[in-house]
């Protein structure tokens, strides 16, 4: 039996996960550069945004952080 959650709970959990993923990707990309002057900020931003978007898309399948959720399609009721 599938459990139901409010869309606001799912959205909050998905956005928190996306922000964390963005920050982790940015930190990894910056850490690769030997010096701060060698950091390609456009590439850091691009990779971080892509990872945040992918995180939200993956959250559609389910979020363990969202209370009583299995997937995005189980909201309402």
Phi and psi in degrees as a GROMACS rama.xvg file:
@    title "Ramachandran Plot"
@    xaxis  label "Phi"
@    yaxis  label "Psi"
@TYPE xy
-84.875  143.93  UNK-2
-95.2999  154.623  UNK-3
-112.88  142.152  UNK-4
-130.461  165.519  UNK-5
-79.4219  144.558  UNK-6
-61.4196  -32.781  UNK-7
-65.1212  -36.8552  UNK-8
-66.0483  -43.3992  UNK-9
-64.0373  -45.7295  UNK-10
-62.0524  -42.3077  UNK-11
-61.0888  -47.2119  UNK-12
-65.4581  -39.8518  UNK-13
-66.2618  -40.6835  UNK-14
-69.0543  -38.522  UNK-15
-61.7823  -44.4938  UNK-16
-63.19  -40.6565  UNK-17
-65.8687  -40.7376  UNK-18
-65.1971  -41.8433  UNK-19
-63.7774  -41.6146  UNK-20
-64.3501  -41.7615  UNK-21
-57.3517  -49.3249  UNK-22
-64.2692  -40.5567  UNK-23
-65.1946  -41.1789  UNK-24
-66.4457  -42.8177  UNK-25
-61.723  -43.6333  UNK-26
-62.6636  -39.8916  UNK-27
-67.537  -41.6582  UNK-28
-66.6186  -40.1844  UNK-29
-67.9319  -38.4903  UNK-30
-64.6193  -22.7467  UNK-31
-71.205  -32.5363  UNK-32
-73.5185  138.492  UNK-33
-70.865  -38.3141  UNK-34
-128.88  151.335  UNK-35
-60.2713  -29.3096  UNK-36
-71.4123  -16.3846  UNK-37
-93.327  -2.23784  UNK-38
-71.8233  127.05  UNK-39
-89.162  96.9875  UNK-40
-64.3031  -30.7108  UNK-41
-65.2188  -41.8253  UNK-42
-68.7333  -38.5186  UNK-43
-61.468  -47.8377  UNK-44
-64.1606  -43.7701  UNK-45
-61.6904  -49.5919  UNK-46
-65.5265  -38.0887  UNK-47
-68.9958  -41.8338  UNK-48
-64.3681  -42.322  UNK-49
-60.9912  -43.118  UNK-50
-66.1019  -35.8369  UNK-51
-67.0436  -41.3244  UNK-52
-63.4805  -44.5358  UNK-53
-63.7082  -35.1681  UNK-54
-62.1457  -44.1172  UNK-55
-64.9742  -41.683  UNK-56
-63.0351  -39.6148  UNK-57
-68.4054  -28.2232  UNK-58
-67.5951  -20.8149  UNK-59
-60.3772  -32.8445  UNK-60
-72.7327  -20.2338  UNK-61
149.594  147.962  UNK-62
-131.417  114.323  UNK-63
-64.5622  -24.3828  UNK-64
-73.0779  -26.77  UNK-65
-80.2385  121.546  UNK-66
-55.4678  128.015  UNK-67
58.4668  30.9503  UNK-68
-108.505  151.272  UNK-69
-119.829  -39.2468  UNK-70
-158.011  167.282  UNK-71
-60.3261  -32.665  UNK-72
-70.1098  -2.30394  UNK-73
-106.49  38.8983  UNK-74
-102.953  166.331  UNK-75
97.3826  -153.922  UNK-76
